[in-house]
């Protein structure tokens, strides 16, 4: 599969370079008075991941299609997102939702948008 995601027009949308990923393990942590602590994973899928993506200086039509895709999913319906991963044959595909996005009008008929994808664990 190619990097990015496939929108409602069945077009592969590839975000700009500079993709930012943030990962945070979710743990149960118990600390004791003498500095000793115990940690255990909170659930089977205990890695919270978010991805900051952007599509800069694209045509109005392309940005409209991307925004329409985000609106259609409404932060509820997940979709496949493929990102570069040198540890897994060059790329990894995960389920994500987009809970927030923004759009900017740059100049003439060129627009930009950015959003945050949050990894979800579902079948």
ABEGO torsion letter per residue (X at the ends): XBBEBBBAAGBBBBBBBGBBBBBBBBBBBBBBAAGBBBBBBBEABABBBBBBBBBBGBBAAAAAAAAAAAAAAGGABBBBBBBBBAABGGBBBBBBBBABBBBBBABEABBBBBBBBBBBBBX
